[in-house]
Amino acid sequence: MFNKKKIISISLIIILFLVISILVVFNKNINPKKLEDLSIKQLTKIRERDIDKNLEDLSKYGKETAQERKDYKDEMLKSDHGLVAFIDYHYKNLSQKDRLIKEIKIIEYLNSKEEIIDCSGSFIKYANEDYQLSEYLLKHGRNSDFRSYENAKFIINNFEDVSNFIDYDLVDLILNIEPSIHSSLSQDEMSSLGDDFKNIFAEDNSNTIKSIVKKLQKYIND
């Protein structure tokens, strides 16, 4: 026979187990809101959190004090060549909310790659282009590495669809997927990608792509 204390202990364990089970099921049934469903205030908090996470590894570069981190963060948010300035300049047609979402997506892409934002040169421009190619691959059930052979081949062979997905200059897209940038691939893989890449310039392609080719030729000649 169980004594009274044992019965109480077992009852408490059962109740605790039931509470935990309910909380787990409850949490599983809560779908986190999409960024588009959040307010500007909420999005701003997410951007701040993501930037703080991005700056966690600054100590590797000798920036360890709170003031140094704040200065770097201010450069991202307030300087003329920072992330916010870049998005504001290149996406004037977007609402403040949509610009915030774009900033968050770029930061989260860099965080996934463990890359610290560099507010000098063309880093943010290339980060913006890279994250969009990665988004395209994720949308099609692939991993985000657009420089792997399989993913590079997929992007090149779906050039028209990719060109409709991204929002930056298609000349830059062509330069981003040109096979010579894939230095880690074997010669056979490079040759295969090169053959696929040539098809983009085929005469029977759409007028859109033909106009891109002309722009690219002008870009190269200049």
C-alpha positions as a Markdown table, in Angstrom:
| # | Residue | x | y | z |
|---|---|---|---|---|
| 1 | Met | 0.0 | 0.0 | 0.0 |
| 2 | Phe | 1.2 | 3.5 | -0.8 |
| 3 | Asn | 1.4 | 5.8 | 2.1 |
| 4 | Lys | -0.1 | 9.3 | 1.9 |
| 5 | Lys | 3.2 | 11.0 | 1.1 |
| 6 | Lys | 4.0 | 8.7 | -1.8 |
| 7 | Ile | 0.5 | 9.3 | -3.2 |
| 8 | Ile | 1.0 | 13.1 | -3.0 |
| 9 | Ser | 4.4 | 12.9 | -4.6 |
| 10 | Ile | 3.2 | 10.8 | -7.5 |
| 11 | Ser | 0.2 | 13.1 | -8.0 |
| 12 | Leu | 2.4 | 16.1 | -8.1 |
| 13 | Ile | 4.7 | 14.4 | -10.7 |
| 14 | Ile | 1.7 | 13.5 | -12.8 |
| 15 | Ile | 0.3 | 17.1 | -12.6 |
| 16 | Leu | 3.7 | 18.5 | -13.5 |
| 17 | Phe | 4.0 | 16.2 | -16.5 |
| 18 | Leu | 0.6 | 17.2 | -17.7 |
| 19 | Val | 1.4 | 20.9 | -17.4 |
| 20 | Ile | 4.6 | 20.5 | -19.4 |
| 21 | Ser | 2.8 | 18.4 | -22.0 |
| 22 | Ile | 0.2 | 21.1 | -22.4 |
| 23 | Leu | 2.8 | 23.9 | -22.7 |
| 24 | Val | 4.7 | 21.9 | -25.3 |
| 25 | Val | 1.6 | 21.3 | -27.4 |
| 26 | Phe | 0.5 | 24.9 | -26.9 |
| 27 | Asn | 3.8 | 26.3 | -28.1 |
| 28 | Lys | 3.9 | 24.0 | -31.1 |
| 29 | Asn | 0.5 | 25.3 | -32.2 |
| 30 | Ile | 1.6 | 28.9 | -32.0 |
| 31 | Asn | 2.9 | 30.0 | -35.4 |
| 32 | Pro | 5.4 | 32.8 | -35.1 |
| 33 | Lys | 4.2 | 35.9 | -36.9 |
| 34 | Lys | 5.8 | 36.6 | -40.3 |
| 35 | Leu | 7.9 | 39.8 | -40.4 |
| 36 | Glu | 5.2 | 41.3 | -42.6 |
| 37 | Asp | 2.6 | 41.0 | -39.8 |
| 38 | Leu | 4.7 | 42.9 | -37.3 |
| 39 | Ser | 4.6 | 46.5 | -36.4 |
| 40 | Ile | 7.5 | 49.0 | -37.2 |
| 41 | Lys | 8.3 | 49.0 | -33.4 |
| 42 | Gln | 8.5 | 45.2 | -33.3 |
| 43 | Leu | 10.6 | 45.1 | -36.5 |
| 44 | Thr | 13.0 | 47.7 | -35.1 |
| 45 | Lys | 13.5 | 45.6 | -32.0 |
| 46 | Ile | 14.3 | 42.6 | -34.1 |
| 47 | Arg | 16.7 | 44.5 | -36.2 |
| 48 | Glu | 18.5 | 45.7 | -33.0 |
| 49 | Arg | 18.6 | 42.2 | -31.6 |
| 50 | Asp | 20.0 | 40.8 | -34.9 |
| 51 | Ile | 22.7 | 43.6 | -35.2 |
| 52 | Asp | 23.7 | 42.9 | -31.6 |
| 53 | Lys | 24.1 | 39.2 | -32.5 |
| 54 | Asn | 26.1 | 40.2 | -35.6 |
| 55 | Leu | 28.5 | 42.1 | -33.4 |
| 56 | Glu | 29.2 | 39.3 | -31.0 |
| 57 | Asp | 32.4 | 38.3 | -32.8 |
| 58 | Leu | 33.8 | 41.8 | -32.9 |
| 59 | Ser | 36.3 | 40.8 | -30.2 |
| 60 | Lys | 38.1 | 38.8 | -32.9 |
| 61 | Tyr | 39.0 | 42.1 | -34.5 |
| 62 | Gly | 40.1 | 43.8 | -31.3 |
| 63 | Lys | 36.8 | 45.6 | -30.7 |
| 64 | Glu | 35.9 | 44.5 | -27.2 |
| 65 | Thr | 34.5 | 47.5 | -25.3 |
| 66 | Ala | 30.9 | 48.5 | -25.1 |
| 67 | Gln | 31.8 | 51.8 | -26.7 |
| 68 | Glu | 33.5 | 50.2 | -29.6 |
| 69 | Arg | 30.4 | 48.0 | -30.2 |
| 70 | Lys | 28.2 | 51.0 | -30.0 |
| 71 | Asp | 30.3 | 53.0 | -32.5 |
| 72 | Tyr | 30.2 | 50.1 | -34.9 |
| 73 | Lys | 26.4 | 49.7 | -34.5 |
| 74 | Asp | 25.9 | 53.5 | -35.0 |
| 75 | Glu | 27.9 | 53.2 | -38.2 |
| 76 | Met | 25.5 | 50.5 | -39.5 |
| 77 | Leu | 22.4 | 52.5 | -38.5 |
| 78 | Lys | 23.4 | 56.2 | -38.9 |
| 79 | Ser | 26.4 | 56.7 | -41.2 |
| 80 | Asp | 26.1 | 57.7 | -44.9 |
| 81 | His | 27.6 | 54.3 | -45.9 |
| 82 | Gly | 25.9 | 52.1 | -43.4 |
| 83 | Leu | 23.2 | 49.4 | -43.9 |
| 84 | Val | 20.2 | 51.7 | -43.3 |
| 85 | Ala | 21.6 | 54.4 | -45.6 |
| 86 | Phe | 22.1 | 51.8 | -48.4 |
| 87 | Ile | 18.6 | 50.5 | -48.1 |
| 88 | Asp | 17.1 | 54.0 | -47.9 |
| 89 | Tyr | 18.9 | 55.1 | -51.0 |
| 90 | His | 18.4 | 52.0 | -53.2 |
| 91 | Tyr | 14.8 | 51.3 | -52.1 |
| 92 | Lys | 13.2 | 54.7 | -51.9 |
| 93 | Asn | 10.0 | 53.3 | -53.3 |
| 94 | Leu | 9.5 | 50.9 | -50.4 |
| 95 | Ser | 7.6 | 51.8 | -47.2 |
| 96 | Gln | 9.6 | 52.2 | -44.0 |
| 97 | Lys | 8.3 | 48.8 | -42.9 |
| 98 | Asp | 9.4 | 47.0 | -46.0 |
| 99 | Arg | 12.8 | 48.6 | -45.8 |
| 100 | Leu | 13.1 | 47.4 | -42.2 |
| 101 | Ile | 12.2 | 43.9 | -43.3 |
| 102 | Lys | 14.9 | 44.0 | -46.0 |
| 103 | Glu | 17.5 | 45.2 | -43.4 |
| 104 | Ile | 16.5 | 42.3 | -41.1 |
| 105 | Lys | 16.8 | 39.7 | -43.9 |
| 106 | Ile | 20.2 | 40.9 | -44.9 |
| 107 | Ile | 21.5 | 40.9 | -41.3 |
| 108 | Glu | 20.0 | 37.5 | -40.6 |
| 109 | Tyr | 21.6 | 36.1 | -43.8 |
| 110 | Leu | 25.0 | 37.4 | -42.6 |
| 111 | Asn | 24.4 | 36.0 | -39.1 |
| 112 | Ser | 23.7 | 32.6 | -40.7 |
| 113 | Lys | 27.1 | 32.8 | -42.4 |
| 114 | Glu | 28.7 | 34.2 | -39.3 |
| 115 | Glu | 29.9 | 37.3 | -41.2 |
| 116 | Ile | 30.2 | 40.7 | -39.5 |
| 117 | Ile | 28.8 | 43.6 | -41.5 |
| 118 | Asp | 31.4 | 45.8 | -43.0 |
| 119 | Cys | 30.2 | 49.3 | -43.6 |
| 120 | Ser | 33.0 | 50.1 | -46.1 |
| 121 | Gly | 33.3 | 49.4 | -49.8 |
| 122 | Ser | 30.6 | 47.4 | -51.6 |
| 123 | Phe | 30.1 | 44.8 | -48.8 |
| 124 | Ile | 26.4 | 45.6 | -48.2 |
| 125 | Lys | 25.6 | 45.7 | -51.9 |
| 126 | Tyr | 27.0 | 42.2 | -52.3 |
| 127 | Ala | 25.4 | 41.0 | -49.1 |
| 128 | Asn | 22.0 | 42.2 | -50.5 |
| 129 | Glu | 22.6 | 40.3 | -53.7 |
| 130 | Asp | 23.8 | 37.2 | -52.1 |
| 131 | Tyr | 21.0 | 36.9 | -49.6 |
| 132 | Gln | 18.4 | 37.2 | -52.4 |
| 133 | Leu | 20.0 | 34.3 | -54.3 |
| 134 | Ser | 20.1 | 32.3 | -51.1 |
| 135 | Glu | 16.4 | 33.1 | -50.6 |
| 136 | Tyr | 15.6 | 31.8 | -54.1 |
| 137 | Leu | 17.3 | 28.5 | -53.3 |
| 138 | Leu | 15.5 | 28.1 | -50.0 |
| 139 | Lys | 12.2 | 28.9 | -51.7 |
| 140 | His | 12.9 | 25.9 | -53.9 |
| 141 | Gly | 13.8 | 23.5 | -51.1 |
| 142 | Arg | 17.5 | 23.8 | -51.5 |
| 143 | Asn | 20.3 | 24.9 | -49.1 |
| 144 | Ser | 21.4 | 28.5 | -49.3 |
| 145 | Asp | 24.9 | 27.9 | -50.7 |
| 146 | Phe | 24.5 | 29.4 | -54.2 |
| 147 | Arg | 28.2 | 28.7 | -55.0 |
| 148 | Ser | 27.9 | 24.9 | -54.8 |
| 149 | Tyr | 27.9 | 23.1 | -58.1 |
| 150 | Glu | 24.3 | 21.8 | -57.9 |
| 151 | Asn | 22.9 | 25.1 | -56.7 |
| 152 | Ala | 24.9 | 27.2 | -59.2 |
| 153 | Lys | 23.7 | 24.9 | -62.0 |
| 154 | Phe | 20.1 | 25.3 | -60.7 |
| 155 | Ile | 20.3 | 29.1 | -60.7 |
| 156 | Ile | 21.9 | 29.3 | -64.2 |
| 157 | Asn | 19.4 | 26.9 | -65.7 |
| 158 | Asn | 16.5 | 28.9 | -64.1 |
| 159 | Phe | 17.9 | 32.3 | -65.0 |
| 160 | Glu | 14.6 | 33.8 | -66.2 |
| 161 | Asp | 12.8 | 32.8 | -63.1 |
| 162 | Val | 15.7 | 34.0 | -60.9 |
| 163 | Ser | 15.7 | 37.3 | -62.7 |
| 164 | Asn | 12.0 | 37.8 | -61.9 |
| 165 | Phe | 12.7 | 37.0 | -58.2 |
| 166 | Ile | 15.5 | 39.4 | -57.4 |
| 167 | Asp | 15.2 | 43.1 | -57.3 |
| 168 | Tyr | 18.7 | 44.3 | -58.3 |
| 169 | Asp | 20.3 | 44.9 | -61.7 |
| 170 | Leu | 20.3 | 41.8 | -63.9 |
| 171 | Val | 23.8 | 42.6 | -65.1 |
| 172 | Asp | 25.0 | 42.2 | -61.5 |
| 173 | Leu | 23.1 | 38.9 | -61.4 |
| 174 | Ile | 25.0 | 37.6 | -64.5 |
| 175 | Leu | 28.3 | 38.7 | -62.9 |
| 176 | Asn | 27.3 | 36.9 | -59.7 |
| 177 | Ile | 26.6 | 33.6 | -61.4 |
| 178 | Glu | 29.4 | 33.6 | -63.9 |
| 179 | Pro | 31.1 | 30.2 | -63.5 |
| 180 | Ser | 34.6 | 31.6 | -63.1 |
| 181 | Ile | 33.7 | 32.8 | -59.6 |
| 182 | His | 33.4 | 29.2 | -58.4 |
| 183 | Ser | 37.1 | 28.6 | -57.8 |
| 184 | Ser | 36.4 | 25.6 | -55.5 |
| 185 | Leu | 34.9 | 23.5 | -58.2 |
| 186 | Ser | 36.6 | 20.9 | -60.3 |
| 187 | Gln | 37.5 | 21.5 | -64.0 |
| 188 | Asp | 34.7 | 19.2 | -65.2 |
| 189 | Glu | 32.1 | 21.1 | -63.0 |
| 190 | Met | 33.4 | 24.5 | -64.2 |
| 191 | Ser | 33.1 | 23.3 | -67.8 |
| 192 | Ser | 29.6 | 22.0 | -67.3 |
| 193 | Leu | 28.5 | 25.3 | -65.7 |
| 194 | Gly | 30.2 | 27.2 | -68.5 |
| 195 | Asp | 28.1 | 25.3 | -71.1 |
| 196 | Asp | 24.9 | 26.0 | -69.2 |
| 197 | Phe | 25.9 | 29.7 | -68.8 |
| 198 | Lys | 26.4 | 30.1 | -72.5 |
| 199 | Asn | 22.7 | 29.1 | -73.0 |
| 200 | Ile | 21.7 | 32.4 | -71.3 |
| 201 | Phe | 23.1 | 34.2 | -74.2 |
| 202 | Ala | 21.4 | 32.0 | -76.9 |
| 203 | Glu | 19.6 | 33.9 | -79.6 |
| 204 | Asp | 16.3 | 32.2 | -78.9 |
| 205 | Asn | 16.1 | 33.7 | -75.4 |
| 206 | Ser | 13.6 | 36.3 | -74.5 |
| 207 | Asn | 14.0 | 40.0 | -75.4 |
| 208 | Thr | 14.5 | 40.7 | -71.7 |
| 209 | Ile | 17.6 | 38.6 | -71.6 |
| 210 | Lys | 18.8 | 39.9 | -75.0 |
| 211 | Ser | 18.7 | 43.5 | -73.6 |
| 212 | Ile | 20.6 | 42.3 | -70.5 |
| 213 | Val | 23.3 | 40.8 | -72.8 |
| 214 | Lys | 23.7 | 44.1 | -74.5 |
| 215 | Lys | 24.0 | 45.9 | -71.2 |
| 216 | Leu | 26.6 | 43.4 | -70.0 |
| 217 | Gln | 28.6 | 43.8 | -73.2 |
| 218 | Lys | 28.6 | 47.5 | -72.7 |
| 219 | Tyr | 29.6 | 47.1 | -69.1 |
| 220 | Ile | 32.5 | 44.9 | -70.1 |
| 221 | Asn | 33.6 | 47.2 | -72.9 |
| 222 | Asp | 33.5 | 50.2 | -70.7 |
